[in-house]
Structures are given as structure tokens and as C-alpha cells.
Amino acid sequence: MSSTAPLELNASTIIERIDSGAYPREILQTIAAGFLPLPQEDLVAVLAYLAVGRDDGIAAAARVSLAEMPSRVIVSFAENDAAPPLHLKYLAHATEDEAVLEALIRNRALPDDVVVQLAGVADPVLQEVIVINQARILRAPMILDALLSNPILSPEARRRAIETREEFFEKQVHVAAPEDEEQPDLTLPDDAIIDLLEKAEDETPTQPATVPTMFEDPAKQSVFFRIMSMTIKEKVQLAFRGGKTERLILVRERNRLVCSAAMRNPRMTETEVESIAGMRNVDEEVLRIIGTRRDWTTKLPIINALVHNPKTPVGVVLPLINRLTLRDLKGLKDDKGVSDVVRVMARKLYTQRSQKQ
């Protein structure tokens, strides 16, 4: 290589040259050791490529070099949705770092087939990241099959995977809403969500999921499929105006503007709120909204659902514990699913009230 060549090279050209056999093994050993004048992100891609290569010696050296790089650099590369999908795929096969794998799984540029492979072997932490990404699952349903075949699948991930399959795939043949099903009320004014709509204007649009051919006819698309093609602003409006089906889908959106709008829906019932209060796949903001609504926190079933939900912020739970009955306090103090702070508080109140009787 000439002294000026490295200035003109990037990860893609280096990988192409390696793949074509342009470099002798001695040069590959030098590259695998990390001695390559490239920007760090390009170096990550080249090392990841070598780490999954057929030469065991060079692959081992490349893995060592990757492990010695600052984690923030590799995670930054893994999060970059502008990175070539093939380079992300190399990294997914080259690393066992959980933080890197999590960033890759969340990156929409990572090929779906890689997520399918990871789903079959992922540990519980990564299973959670995979199963909550409904947009990707909608695009590649085989992810659910891979998850359910995972020998170490956690009970929680299994439950969510089965719920997702039932909700969005097994029920798709029944997309026509019954005549008595609650429909969106398009006459509701935007006044109550004007703050959310203003913020939604600045939100970066997300890529809509690819709709399978059999559902390309809008009349046959399920509610979920229609929602996936909406902008954030449109989702906010539908969350506020929508019927029960739309509310229960949009309240689980990861975008806080959308799920907050669903909780402001004037037709939200106490039964729905109780169900949502027990959900572990909603944003903390949803649980915070429930916990600060006086009309909802006067209902004991809703309070119980909130305090037993480990996702509910502790600051929301603690004031509600005082409203529990002695029987409810007994159950909460022994609930190993909640935080130690909540259990200690419940135990203290239970002891105090028991002594007064």
C-alpha cells in the first residue's frame, strides 16, 4: 500500500479488497491488530468483518482488538442507522457485548434475518428488546417463531410473544370491525392535545412497516397495520379520538406523545385504566399519568394494579400505598416482583395497622 492510500480508504473498500484477496496474510494480521489509519467507526466495521472470517487466527485477533476498543465507540456504530446493513450484520455476529447487541437490535437498519437468528439464542434481557419491537416483528413475523423456539425464553417474553402473535397475526382475518364496536370520534376538537400536537411537529418521522401483499387493500388492513403507516402527529390525533381498539394499541406506543394522548382520550373507561395500570409494556409516563389522576386513584383496583406493577415509578407508588387495605398491604409486602423500597414501605404500614387492631 502506498503512503497516501489509507487517506482514500474506508471500511467498504478495505473489506472489498480483503474479500478479493488483495492483501497478504501479514497485512491482514496487522489490520486485525487494529493498526489501520481509519476513523474508529470504519475500523469497527473492518474488525467485525475479520472477526467472522474463516481464518481462525485472524478472527481471534480481530475479536481481541474489538474488545479493546472503547465500548462507547462500538455502541455508537451499532446505533447508527446510516451504517451499511451488512456491516451491522458483521458486528452482530462478532460481538457478545449485551450493550452492543441491544443497540443493534434497536437499529432499524440491521437486517431482519439477523434479529431472527438472535431471537433464537438471546438471553432474557435481549429477548425483551426484541419482543417489544412490534414494527420489526410485523415486518418479519418469523422473529416470533425464533423467539418461541429459544430454549431459555423467559416466561415474560413468551407471554408477550404469544400475545403479539394472537393480536396481530392470528386475528388478521377478522379485520372488519363489528357494527357495535366503538369507532373513532372524529368530531372531538384538538384543544385537549394541542401541546402534544405542537411537539409532534418536531418529531422525526419513522419508517412505516411493510404491509404484506394480502393486506394492501386498505379495507382489509387491520387497525394495527393502518396505524403503522401514520405520522406521529396522526397517531397522537387517533390516540385521542380513537375507539377502544385504537386506544389499547396506541397506549403501548414507545413515543410518549402518542401514549399520553391515548390516556387523555375522553372515552377511556375505568376498566381500561385498570388493565393498562397492570401492563409492563407501556411507557412509565402512562403509569405516571394514571397515578396522578384523582378520579382514577380513588379506585382501589386501579391503585392495586399500579402498586404491583414494577414499571410504575416509585414516586407514584409510595403515596398510593397509604390508601391500601390491610389485606392489600399484606400482599404487597410479600410481592417479590416490586422494588425493595415499595416492599419495605408496605411492610411498615402493615405492621403499624396490625398493632392498632
C-alpha positions in Angstrom: 0.0 0.0 0.0 1.2 3.5 -0.8 1.6 6.0 2.0 -1.3 8.1 0.7 -3.7 5.1 0.1 -5.1 5.0 3.6 -6.4 8.5 3.3 -8.6 7.4 0.5 -9.9 4.2 2.0 -13.0 3.5 4.1 -14.5 0.3 5.6 -16.3 -0.7 2.4 -13.2 -0.5 0.2 -11.0 -2.3 2.7 -13.5 -5.1 3.1 -13.8 -5.4 -0.7 -10.0 -5.7 -1.0 -9.8 -8.3 1.7 -12.6 -10.2 0.2 -10.9 -10.2 -3.2 -7.6 -11.5 -1.7 -5.7 -8.3 -2.4 -3.9 -8.3 0.9 -1.4 -11.0 2.0 -1.9 -12.6 5.4 0.7 -10.5 7.0 -1.2 -7.3 6.2 -4.4 -8.9 7.4 -2.7 -9.7 10.8 -1.7 -6.0 11.0 -5.2 -4.9 10.3 -6.7 -7.4 12.8 -4.4 -6.0 15.4 -6.1 -2.7 14.9 -3.2 -0.9 13.1 -5.2 0.8 10.4 -5.3 4.6 9.9 -9.1 4.8 9.6 -11.8 6.6 11.6 -12.9 4.4 14.5 -16.3 3.6 13.1 -14.7 2.3 9.9 -12.2 0.3 11.9 -15.1 -1.3 13.9 -16.7 -2.5 10.6 -13.4 -3.9 9.3 -12.6 -5.7 12.5 -16.1 -7.1 12.7 -15.7 -8.4 9.2 -12.4 -10.1 10.0 -13.8 -11.4 13.3 -16.3 -13.6 11.4 -13.9 -14.7 8.8 -12.7 -18.2 8.1 -9.1 -17.7 9.3 -9.3 -18.6 12.9 -6.1 -16.8 13.9 -7.0 -13.5 12.3 -10.6 -13.8 13.5 -9.4 -14.3 17.1 -7.0 -11.3 16.8 -9.8 -9.1 15.4 -12.1 -10.1 18.3 -9.4 -9.1 20.8 -9.0 -5.7 19.0 -12.7 -5.1 19.1 -12.9 -6.0 22.8 -10.1 -3.5 23.5 -11.9 -0.6 21.7 -13.9 1.8 23.9 -17.4 0.5 24.3 -19.0 3.8 23.5 -17.4 3.8 20.1 -18.8 0.3 19.2 -22.2 1.2 20.6 -22.2 4.4 18.6 -21.5 2.4 15.5 -24.2 -0.1 16.4 -26.8 2.7 16.8 -26.0 4.3 13.5 -29.0 3.7 11.2 -27.0 5.1 8.3 -24.3 2.4 8.6 -24.4 -0.3 5.8 -26.7 -3.1 6.9 -24.0 -5.7 6.0 -21.5 -4.0 8.4 -24.0 -4.1 11.2 -24.6 -7.8 10.4 -20.9 -8.5 10.7 -20.8 -6.8 14.1 -23.8 -8.7 15.4 -22.0 -12.0 14.7 -18.7 -10.7 16.0 -19.7 -9.5 19.5 -21.2 -10.9 22.6 -21.4 -7.5 24.3 -25.0 -7.1 25.5 -25.0 -3.3 25.2 -23.8 -3.5 21.6 -26.3 -6.2 20.7 -29.1 -4.2 22.3 -28.2 -1.2 20.2 -28.0 -3.3 17.1 -31.4 -4.9 17.7 -33.0 -1.4 18.1 -31.3 -0.2 14.9 -33.9 -0.4 12.1 -31.0 -0.8 9.6 -30.0 -4.1 11.0 -31.3 -6.8 8.6 -34.3 -8.7 9.9 -32.7 -12.1 9.3 -30.0 -11.2 11.9 -32.7 -10.5 14.5 -34.3 -13.8 13.7 -31.0 -15.6 14.4 -30.5 -13.6 17.6 -34.1 -14.2 18.8 -33.4 -18.0 18.9 -30.4 -17.7 21.3 -30.9 -14.3 23.1 -30.8 -14.1 26.8 -33.8 -12.6 28.7 -32.6 -9.0 28.5 -32.3 -9.1 24.7 -35.5 -11.1 24.4 -37.3 -8.1 26.0 -35.7 -5.7 23.4 -36.7 -8.0 20.6 -40.3 -8.8 21.6 -41.3 -5.1 22.2 -40.3 -4.0 18.7 -43.6 -4.6 17.1 -42.8 -2.7 13.9 -39.9 -5.1 13.2 -42.0 -8.2 14.1 -44.8 -7.0 11.8 -42.2 -6.8 9.0 -40.7 -10.2 9.9 -43.1 -12.5 11.7 -40.6 -15.3 11.8 -38.9 -13.4 14.7 -41.8 -14.7 16.9 -41.2 -18.3 15.8 -37.5 -17.9 16.6 -38.2 -16.4 20.0 -40.7 -19.2 20.9 -38.1 -21.8 19.9 -35.5 -20.2 22.2 -34.6 -22.8 24.9 -34.0 -20.1 27.5 -37.0 -17.9 26.7 -38.3 -16.1 29.8 -41.9 -16.5 30.9 -42.5 -12.8 30.4 -41.0 -12.8 26.8 -43.1 -15.9 26.0 -46.2 -14.2 27.2 -45.6 -11.1 25.1 -44.7 -13.1 22.0 -47.8 -15.1 22.2 -49.9 -12.0 22.8 -48.4 -10.3 19.8 -49.0 -13.3 17.6 -52.6 -13.6 18.7 -53.2 -9.8 18.4 -51.6 -9.0 15.1 -51.4 -12.2 13.1 -54.0 -14.8 14.2 -56.8 -12.2 14.3 -55.9 -10.5 11.0 -58.5 -12.5 9.1 -61.1 -10.7 11.2 -60.2 -7.1 10.4 -63.7 -5.9 9.8 -65.0 -4.3 12.9 -68.3 -5.4 14.3 -71.1 -2.9 14.0 -71.3 -2.4 17.7 -67.5 -1.9 18.2 -66.6 1.6 19.4 -65.4 3.7 16.5 -63.1 6.8 16.5 -64.9 10.0 17.3 -63.5 12.3 14.6 -65.6 15.2 15.9 -63.5 15.7 19.0 -61.6 19.0 18.9 -57.8 19.1 19.3 -57.9 21.6 22.2 -57.0 19.0 24.9 -53.9 17.7 23.0 -52.7 20.9 21.4 -49.5 20.8 23.4 -48.8 17.3 22.2 -49.6 18.1 18.6 -47.1 21.1 18.7 -44.4 18.8 19.9 -45.3 16.1 17.3 -44.5 18.6 14.6 -40.8 18.3 15.5 -40.8 14.5 15.8 -38.6 12.7 13.2 -40.9 10.6 11.0 -40.5 6.8 11.4 -40.5 4.4 8.5 -43.8 2.7 8.3 -43.7 -1.1 8.5 -44.0 -3.0 5.2 -47.6 -4.3 4.9 -47.9 -7.9 3.5 -49.4 -8.1 0.0 -52.5 -9.8 1.2 -53.3 -6.6 3.2 -52.5 -4.0 0.7 -56.2 -3.3 0.2 -56.9 -0.6 2.9 -60.4 -2.0 3.5 -58.7 -5.3 4.7 -55.9 -3.9 6.7 -56.1 -4.4 10.5 -56.2 -1.4 12.7 -52.6 -2.0 13.6 -51.4 -2.0 10.0 -53.1 1.3 9.4 -51.6 2.8 12.5 -48.1 1.7 11.4 -48.2 3.9 8.3 -49.2 7.1 10.3 -47.0 10.0 11.2 -46.5 10.8 14.9 -49.0 13.7 14.7 -51.6 11.4 13.1 -51.1 8.8 15.8 -51.5 11.5 18.5 -54.8 12.6 17.0 -56.1 9.0 16.6 -55.0 8.1 20.2 -57.1 11.0 21.5 -60.1 10.3 19.3 -59.9 6.6 18.7 -62.2 3.8 19.9 -61.1 1.1 22.3 -59.0 -0.9 19.8 -57.1 2.2 18.8 -56.6 3.2 22.4 -55.2 -0.1 23.5 -52.7 -0.2 20.6 -51.6 3.4 20.9 -51.2 3.4 24.7 -48.4 0.9 24.2 -46.5 3.2 21.7 -43.0 3.9 22.8 -43.4 7.5 21.8 -44.6 9.5 24.9 -46.6 12.0 22.9 -48.7 9.2 21.4 -49.3 7.2 24.6 -50.0 10.4 26.6 -52.7 11.3 24.0 -54.3 7.9 24.4 -54.6 8.5 28.2 -56.3 11.8 27.5 -58.9 10.1 25.4 -62.3 11.2 27.0 -63.8 7.8 26.3 -61.1 5.9 28.3 -63.0 3.7 30.8 -62.0 2.7 34.4 -61.9 -0.9 33.3 -59.3 0.0 30.6 -57.3 2.1 33.0 -57.2 -0.8 35.5 -55.9 -3.1 32.7 -53.3 -0.5 31.5 -52.1 0.1 35.0 -51.0 -3.5 35.2 -49.2 -3.6 31.9 -45.5 -3.9 31.9 -45.0 -2.9 28.2 -46.2 0.7 28.5 -44.1 3.7 28.9 -43.6 4.9 32.5 -45.3 8.2 31.5 -48.6 6.3 31.1 -48.4 4.9 34.6 -47.4 8.3 35.9 -50.5 9.9 34.3 -52.8 7.2 35.8 -51.2 7.8 39.2 -51.8 11.5 39.2 -55.5 11.4 38.1 -57.6 11.8 41.2 -60.7 10.3 39.6 -58.7 7.1 38.8 -56.7 6.9 42.0 -59.8 6.8 44.1 -60.5 3.3 42.7 -58.9 0.5 44.7 -58.5 -1.9 41.7 -56.5 0.7 39.8 -54.3 1.5 42.8 -53.6 -2.2 43.3 -52.7 -2.6 39.7 -50.3 0.3 39.8 -48.5 -0.6 43.1 -47.9 -4.2 41.9 -46.6 -3.1 38.6 -42.7 -2.9 38.8 -42.7 -0.5 35.9 -44.6 2.2 37.9 -42.2 4.9 39.2 -41.6 4.6 42.9 -42.5 8.3 43.3 -46.0 7.4 42.0 -46.3 4.2 44.1 -45.4 5.5 47.6 -48.3 7.9 48.0 -50.7 5.3 46.9 -49.6 2.7 49.4 -51.3 4.6 52.2 -54.7 4.0 50.5 -54.4 0.2 50.5 -56.4 -2.0 52.8 -54.6 -4.2 55.4 -55.2 -7.2 53.2 -53.7 -5.5 50.2 -50.7 -4.3 52.2 -50.1 -7.9 53.3 -50.0 -9.0 49.6 -47.8 -6.1 48.6 -45.2 -6.5 51.4 -44.6 -10.1 50.2 -44.6 -9.3 46.4 -41.0 -10.0 45.2 -41.8 -8.5 41.8 -41.8 -4.9 43.2 -38.9 -2.9 44.4 -37.4 -3.2 47.9 -38.5 0.4 48.7 -42.1 -0.5 47.9 -42.0 -3.7 49.9 -40.4 -2.0 52.9 -43.0 0.8 52.9 -45.8 -1.8 52.7 -44.3 -3.9 55.5 -44.0 -0.8 57.7 -47.6 0.3 57.2 -48.9 -3.3 57.6 -47.1 -3.6 60.9 -48.4 -0.3 62.2 -52.0 -1.0 61.3 -51.9 -4.6 62.6 -50.7 -3.3 66.0 -53.7 -0.9 66.2 -56.2 -3.7 65.8 
